[in-house]
Amino acid sequence: MIPPPAQRIASLLAGSTEILCGLGLRDRIVAISHECDFPPEITDRPRVTFSRIASDANSHAIDDQVKRMSASGESLYGIDAETLIALHPDLIVTQSQCDVCAVRHADVVSLVQSSSALANAGIVAMNPSRLDDLFDDIGRIAGTAGLPDKGSAYIAALRSRLDDVVRKFETRPRPRVACIEWIEPLMIAANWMPDLIERAGGRCDLTKAGEHSRYSDWPDLTRSDPDVLIVSPCGFDLQLTLDEAKVLFRRVEWSTLSAVRSKRVFAVDGNAYFNRSGPRLVDSVELLSSLLHDDAIPTGAPAVRLS
């Protein structure tokens, strides 16, 4: 028997909230995560997750905290089970891609299995590691909500925007690009970021699409010597990124990089764009293409030139 379309949806991920709203399902969302902030009209919903990380600390301190908690098996994020159960969702959208980024999939499954009130709740777990995986997740969410045709149309519109960018820049020279996903210690972005760079008309030599981002070192970065550097720490908005970027300026290797010498280093709001597995990854490609080729920041864009 095919289950009925979900009518009461709990979204435990900022990216999935944006997907649901993009599909026209805003009115069905009964709960959101502590990080959900877009679109603004959704922020009045009850928040049923919380962070155990001191997110106001600097990148080095946050990294130490994450390592300690992960080593002890402690969850970095928690679920307000009482509130979630009281809201009686029939669909919970979560993720299984990264335990450092959001509530653990295992914790969601455990809660649903242990609560009779959630016995009929379905779980859709997003697990994107490449850009195309995002479209698969959109399709699954739309299908579960009973709107497969609307999902297909939404995906087609997003892909059309990507195709427009590819056509515009496919004949231009491809600059070497690296995206700094964490500042101290240094981490170069992987997952879908190489896909974004390629679609925007760049070249990513340090990481491969589909792989998890991992710690890097400064000799690797200096040997690669990218033409463009994007500074986009995961979970940091633009102001926090600008504050934390001062650490980069103190590195002796910093001034040797071609991107620094040519003033092609850009800080961006990675929390809302490049690092969020939602439809604004397409916006990220459009922004990135401007930074790589026109060397200009579009008016109102969440980016600042650092050098």
N, C-alpha and C positions, 0 to 999 in steps of 0.2 A: 504494500500500500504506500502510495506517495504521500508524505506528510503535508499538511496544509502550509501555505506560505506564512513565514514568520510575521507576527504583528507587533510584538514587543521585543525590542532589540537592545541588548547591552553591548556597548562597544568599549573594549578594554584597551584600545590602541588609537592614538591620534590619527594615524593614517587611515584606519578603517572607518573612523567617524567621518573623515573627509570623503571617502568613497561612498558611504551610505547617503550622505547629503548630496553628492553629485548624482546619485541615482534617484533623487527625489524622495528619499525615505526619512527625512529629518523628523517628521511627525511620529514615526514609529520608534524612535530612539528614546528609551526610558532611563538609560544610565550611560555615563561616559567615564573615561579614565581621568586621573589627576593631571595628565598632560594635554588633554583635548582643549584646544583654544581656537579652532577654526572649523567652520565659519563662526563668527561671533554669536550668531543667533542660537547656537547650540550650548553655550557655556552656562546656561541656567539649569541644566539637567543635573541630577544627583551624581556625584563623583564617587565611584565605588572601588578605586584603587588608590594607593599611596606609596610614596617612596621612603625607603629607610636610609637613603644616601644623603649625606650633607651636601646638597647640590650647590650651595653657595660657596663652597671651598674652591681652591684653585685646582688645576688639572692634575698636578702631582699628588695632592692630598686625596682627591677623588679616586685616582687610580689605586693608591695604597688601600683605601677603604674597600674598594671593589674586590681587590685581590684577597684581602683578609676575610671578607664575608663569603666569597666564593670558595675559598679553601676550607672554610668551616661548614660549607653546605647551606649557609643561611640565604634565604631569598632576599634579593635586593629590593623587591617590591611586594606589597601586601594587598589583600582583597578585603574590603569591608563586607564581609559575608552577610551580616545581619541586614544591611541596607539592600544588597543585591537580591537576597532571598525575598525580602518584602516587596520588591518591585516585580517579581514573577516574570522574568523574561522568558520567551520561548525560543530565543536565539542569543547566543553569546559569541561575539566575534573577538578573537584574541590572536595570538601569534605563537609560533614555535621556532622562530628563526634565531632569536638571541635573548638569552636569559639576563644579559646585562642591560638590555634596552627597555624591557617591559615585563609585566607579570609573567611568571613561568607557566607554560602550557600545562605542565603536570599539576600545578597548584589549582588551575581552573578545573581540570578534569576531576581532581580529588574532591573539590567542593561540590561539583554537580553530582558525583556519585554518592556523596555522603548526605545529601539533602533531598528529602522526599519532595519538598516544594519545587525543586529544580529538576525533578525526574524526567520531565518532558522537554527540557530545554536542549536544543541542539547546539553544537559547538562547531564553528568554522574557524580554523587556525590558518592565518596568513603565514606564508613561509617563503618570501621572495629573496632570492639571492642574485637575480638578474632583472633587468628592466622588464623583459617579456613576462616574467613570473607575476609582476604586478597585474598585468592584464588578465592572466589566468585567475588570480585572486578576485578581481572585480567580477569576472564571469561567475565564479562560484558563489560569491555573496549575492549577486543579483538573482541567480537561480534559486538559492535558498529562500530569498524573499519573494519568490514568485514572479519575478520580472526579468526573465531571460532575454526577451527582445530589447528591453530598455538597456540591459547590460551590454548587449551587442552593439547597440547604437552609441552608447557612451564610450566604449572601447574604440569604436571606429573613429569617433571624433577626436579622441586623444591621439590615436595613431596618425591621423591626418595632420595634426599639428606637428608631430615628430617628422613626418615625411616632408613637410614644408621646410623645416630646418635643414634636413639632410640635402634636399635639392639646392637650397640656397648656397651651401658651403662645400658641396662635394668636390668641386673643382679647384678649391683653394688649397694652398700648402697647409699641412697639418702641423701645428706647433706641438712640441712635447709638453705634456701637462701632468702635474702631480697634485693630488688633493691631500692636505694634512687633516686627518680625521681626529687626531689627538696630539696635543702639543708637548706635554711632558709626562711620561716618555713619548717619544715620537712614534706616530702611527700613520701610515699612508693608507688611504681609503681603497677598499676593494669592493666586494659585493657588486652592486649595480653601478658603482661610480665609473668604472672603465667603459661601461655601455653608454652612460651619459656623455662622457668625454668624446667617445667615437661618434655618437649621433650629432654632437655639437661641432664636429669637424676637427677634433684634436686627436692626439695620439697618447696612449697611456703605456709607458714602458715598465714601470715599477711594480704594478700589480695586475692581476688577471681577473676578468669578470667572473663572478660566480664563486670566487674564493672568499673566505672570511677575511676581514681586515685584520692585520696582525702588526705587532711591534716591528719597527724598522730601526735603522741607525743612520746617523748623519753621513758617514762615508758612502752609503748606498745612494742617499739623496744627492750628494755632491757629485758622485760619479755619473749619475743620470743627468744632472744639470738641466732641469726642465726650463723651457722657455716661459712657461706660465705656472704660477703657484696659486692654488686656491686654498685658503685657510678656513676650515669648516669643522670645528670640533663638535663631535656628536653630543647633542643635548644642550649646546650653548646657543643663545640668541646672538644677534649681531653685537650688542653692547658687551656682553661677556667675552665674545671672541676678540673684540678690540682690546679689552683689558688684558686678556691672557696672552695676546700676541706679543706683548712687550717681552715675554720670555724668549721669543724667537730672536728678537733684536740683539740679545746679549750673547748669542752663540757666535763663536769666532768664524764658523763656516757660513753664516748668513750672508755676509757681504760678498762672498765669493760666487754666489749663485747667479746665473745669467738672468733669471727672472727678477731678482732683486736689482741688479745693475741696470736692467732695462725698464724698471718701474712697472713690472707686470705681475704684481702680487696683489691678490684681492681677498679681503675678508668678507664672508657671506654668512647669512643667517642659516646655518646648517640645520638647526633644530626644526625649522619650519619647511625647509626645502630639501637640500641635498641628502640629508640623513633620514628623512621621514618617508616611509614606504606608502605613499599615497599618490593621488593624481597630480600633486604639485611637483612630482619628479619631471613631468613634462614642462612645467614652468621653469624648472631648474635647467633643462636642456636649452630652452629659449634664452635664458639669462646667460648661461655659459657660452653660448655661441657668440653673443655680443662681446663678452669679455675676451674671448680667444681671437676674434677676427676684427671687430671694429675697435677693440681696445678702449671701449667706452662703457660707462655704467648707465643703463637706461634710467630715465627719470623715475624716481620713486622706488627703484629696485633696492632690495635688501642687501646691498654690497657697498664696500668702501675700499678704495685703493690704499694699500699699505706702504707702497714704496714709490 
